[in-house]
Amino acid sequence: MRESDGNTVTEPPNPSGPTLVGVGFFVNDIRGIDPVRDEFQFRGYVQVLWCDPRLAFDPEGTGQKELVFTGDRVEQEFKRMWFASGYPVNKVGELSFTERVLRIRHDGTVVQSINISVPLATHYDLRRFPLDRQTLELQVESYLWNRDQLQFVHDETISGFNDGISIPEWNIQAVNGHVSEVAVMRSDTPFSRYILEIEITRKPGFYLWKVFLPLVVIVALSWSVFWMTDDR
């Protein structure tokens, strides 16, 4: 055991290698898509899963196969157990969450589910505007455990997006996730980073009809001088 930020934090459950942590995001809504500031607002559901055999218990002795904690009880449980300590690397504002649920199964499997809302930084490539396709990213990294202690794994079973999302000017095409390793200043050992990619395409109709078509008409009118005749 060791102390970190005033709270008791246990060592990772796997002493002989990295603990595998499954991560999956389900996109409920995307707001504030701002190519000028390179930002957007993510709203969705995240599920994090790992196994810690030290938390296993006898279901017959307790009369239940799963322990469920919500609200403040989640924070109380985290003070006594190891957890992934992940955070959004590219957030540019306050992270808020609701409906936080922690489940501990009798075999030591831990599942944390949260609804989150967070403003994020991303990069927009506008060279093909207004027929452009953008990739919005949400990057998650553990601020405490390096790749030798923790490795993220993409959980395809939970990842996706709400088909009913209505985003002004944009359509969501796909949601994908992958894991990479990044070097950080705070450690000589790289850290595992989970990257959620949200593929969106612009609805070009507004710009084609309200901007480009009038410009074409104006240019065509200027060409008309070449077909004008002088009847004098």
Secondary structure as GFF3:
##gff-version 3
##sequence-region A 1 232
A	DSSP	beta_strand	2	4	.	.	.	ID=ss1
A	DSSP	beta_strand	7	9	.	.	.	ID=ss2
A	DSSP	beta_strand	19	34	.	.	.	ID=ss3
A	DSSP	beta_strand	39	51	.	.	.	ID=ss4
A	DSSP	three_ten_helix	53	55	.	.	.	ID=ss5
A	DSSP	alpha_helix	59	62	.	.	.	ID=ss6
A	DSSP	beta_strand	66	70	.	.	.	ID=ss7
A	DSSP	alpha_helix	72	78	.	.	.	ID=ss8
A	DSSP	beta_strand	86	88	.	.	.	ID=ss9
A	DSSP	beta_strand	96	105	.	.	.	ID=ss10
A	DSSP	beta_strand	109	121	.	.	.	ID=ss11
A	DSSP	beta_strand	133	142	.	.	.	ID=ss12
A	DSSP	beta_strand	150	154	.	.	.	ID=ss13
A	DSSP	beta_strand	160	161	.	.	.	ID=ss14
A	DSSP	beta_strand	170	182	.	.	.	ID=ss15
A	DSSP	beta_strand	191	202	.	.	.	ID=ss16
A	DSSP	alpha_helix	205	207	.	.	.	ID=ss17
A	DSSP	pi_helix	208	212	.	.	.	ID=ss18
A	DSSP	alpha_helix	213	223	.	.	.	ID=ss19
A	DSSP	three_ten_helix	224	227	.	.	.	ID=ss20
###
